[in-house]
Amino acid sequence: MKTIVIAAGYATRLGELTKDFPKPLLKIGEKSILERMLDDIDTIPDIDEHIIVTNHRFAPVFEEWAQERHYAKPLRIVDDSTSSNETRLGAVGDLLYTMDKLHIEDDMLVVAADNLLFFSFREFVDFAKEKQTSCIMYHEQPSIEKLQRTGVIVIDGENRVLEMAEKPQQPKTHHAVPPFYIYLRQDFELIRHALENGCGNDAPGNLAHYLAEHTIMHAWPMTGGRFDIGSLDTYYEACEKYGK
């Protein structure tokens, strides 16, 4: 299984902090956001490589960072050749670009790189191995306002995804979906043709939504929380809460 880190955005909401520097490499205390995530993923026996897809502007920064890392699994940087927020490929576009460029045929753990996590991805990988399907995560979100800004799922008693909606105005449940996915190679044919068949290219949840309509998926209930770093305020809050 490959780790695919989607890190090609330009993080415009963080202003000067990310004008010439990628958000995933911003430090929270002694370690960057991305390092905190990879420290956990690197311990999972099923993972054999970490692949980080970024844009042309930030690729040299990631390359320099990667040279100083010493993970158990190999670390590879992919440059998607875009240079501005206006020309970005989007999260789904970047995943397909990476799959094609590297001829990926292994199962994938696909993650966004702007969250602090308080659980292990090992549990998620074990869940997917048990279900033998592509999988997403979910957590309970009491706020309707927040549900309207994320993916929301309906599941059955076996945690099979029955329905998924992106940013619904009237959410059917309180099951919110964070940007972490396991895509098995049995679904790669669907994934490779997703964009041409109407899947949106920008938000990472678009692909999970598309797959939920075309194949069997299951949803793992998160056993711990997460902290989403999406703005200057949340970055400074993370530094204050978790950087000491």
N, C-alpha and C positions, 0 to 999 in steps of 0.2 A: 504493500500500500504506500502511495506517495502522499506526502503533505503538499497541498497547493495553497500557498498564502497569497491572497488577492491584495496587492499593495500598490496598485497603479493609479490611485486617485490623487488629487492635488490638494485636498484638505483646505479648501479656500476659507472655511469658517474659522480657521486658526490664525489667519492673517500672516504677519511677518514671521511667526514661528515656523511655518511650513512653506514659506515662499521658495526657499531653496533647500529644504530639508524634509524628508518624509516623516509623516506623523508616526508610523510604527516604530521609528527609532528614537522618538522622544523619550527621555528617561523619566521614570517614576522612581525616585530614590537612586539606587546604584545601578539599576538595570532598565533597559528600554522596555516598552510595551511588548514588542515582538519577542525579545529574549525571555520575558516571563512566560509567554505562551509556548515557545519552542522548548524551554527547559522541561516542561511537562511532556510535550508530544515526543520529544527525543527518547524518552524512556519506554515508549510503547514498542514491544517486540515486533509487531506487524509492520511498523513503519520502516522503510528502507532508504528514504531520501526526502529531503526538504527542498521544495521548489518555490521560489519567491518571484512572482511576476510583478514588475513595476514599470514605470514609464521611462522614457529616454532621459528626462531631466534628472531623475533620482537614481538611475541605474548605477552611475559611478559611486554614489554614496553607499548604496547597498553592497557593491563589490568590495569597497574598502572595508566596510563593516564585516563582511563575510570572511575576509582574509584573517581577521583577528578572532574568529569564533572557533571553538574546538568541540563540536558536537560529535556524538557517536555515529550519527548518520551523515552522509554527504549533504552539502548545502550548495544549491545552484541558483543563480540569479538569471531571470529572463527579462529582457528589455522588449516591451511591446511596440517600441518605435514611435509612440506618440509624445508630443512635447507641450501640450496645452490642455486645459480643462475642456475646451471647446472641441478638441479632436480626440478625446479619450474614447476607448473602445467600450467602456462600461464593464462591470464585474463579470457578466456572462460572456461578453465578447473576449475579455482577457482569458477566461478559463478555456474557451474554445481555441483561442490563438495558441495557448500553451500546449494544449493537447495535440494540436496539429504540428506545431514546431518541434516538439520533443517526441512525437509519435508515442504518446502515453497509452499503454494498454493495461496498466495495473489499476486496481481500485484506488479511489482518491478520498482523502480527508481534506475537504475544502473549507478554509477558514478566512474570515475577515481579520485584519490585523490591528484593530483599534479598540479592543476590549481587554479589560482585566478580568480573569476568570477565577472562580473560587470552587472549582471542581476539577477532576481529571478527565481528559479526553479518552483515557483508557477505558472508562466505563461506557462511553459512547461507542467506541470500536467494538467492545465485547457485545454490546446490544445488537449492533449491525451483524456481527458474526452469528448471533443466535437467530436473528430474523431472516438472514440471507436475502435482504432487500436493501435498496438504497434507503437512507434514513435522514431525518431531520431531528432537531431538538425542539422542545417547547417548555415554557414555564408559565405559571399563572400570573396574569397581569390584571389587577383590579381596575386600573384606570382606562375608561373608554377612550379618552383623548389619546393615550399612548397606543392603544390597540388600533386606532385609526391611522397610525403612522408606521405600522409594521405588518408582517404576515400573521394571519390568524387561521387556525385549523380546527376542524371537527374530526374527532377520532372515535373508533369503536372500543370495545372492552379489551381488545388485543393490541391496542395502540396502532392499529392500521389507520392511515390517513384517508378519511372519506371525502374531505373537501378542504381546499385552501384558498384563501382570499388575500390579496395584497392591498393593504391600506383600506379596509372596508369601512364605509360610513356607518354601517349597522352590523357590528361584529356578532357572529352567532355564538361564540364562546369567549372565554377569557384565556384561551391557549395561545400565547404569543410565541412567534418563531424567531429566534436569534440567527445571525448569519454564520452558522456552522453546519456542514453537511457531509454525509458520506455517500459517494456515488460509486456504485459497483459497475464493473466493466460490462455486465449483462445489459446495462442501460445506455452504454456509450453510443450505440447507433441512434437512439432517440436524442441524446444530448448533442451529438454532432450536427443534427439537422434541426435543432430547436429554433434557431433564429429564423431560418427560412420558412418555418412553419408557424411563425407568429409570436414566438417568445420574446419578451422585451429584453434588451441587451444591458440595461444599466444596473438596476438593483439586483443583488445576488439572489434574493428570494424569488425573482421571476422564473428562474430555472426550476426551482423546487416546485413552484406552483404549476408549471408546465408538466413536469414529470408526474405530479400527483394526479393529473388528469389522464395520463397515458400509461401508467404502470403502477404496480403495487409499491407503496412506500410505508414505512413505519416511523413513529415519532417517539424519541426517548425523552422522558421527563427529567429535566436538569435536577441534579442533586445538590447544587449549590448556586450561588448567585453570580452575577456579572456586573461590571461597571463599564458602560459605554462611553468612550471618550470622543465626543462629537463637536466640541466647541472649546474655546479658550477657558470658559468658566468650568466646564467639566474636567478639563486637563488640570487646571490648578487645584480643583477639588480633589482629584485623584492623588496629586502630589502631596496634598495636605493629609489626606486620610491614610494613604498606603505607601508613601515614600519615606517614612521615617524608620 
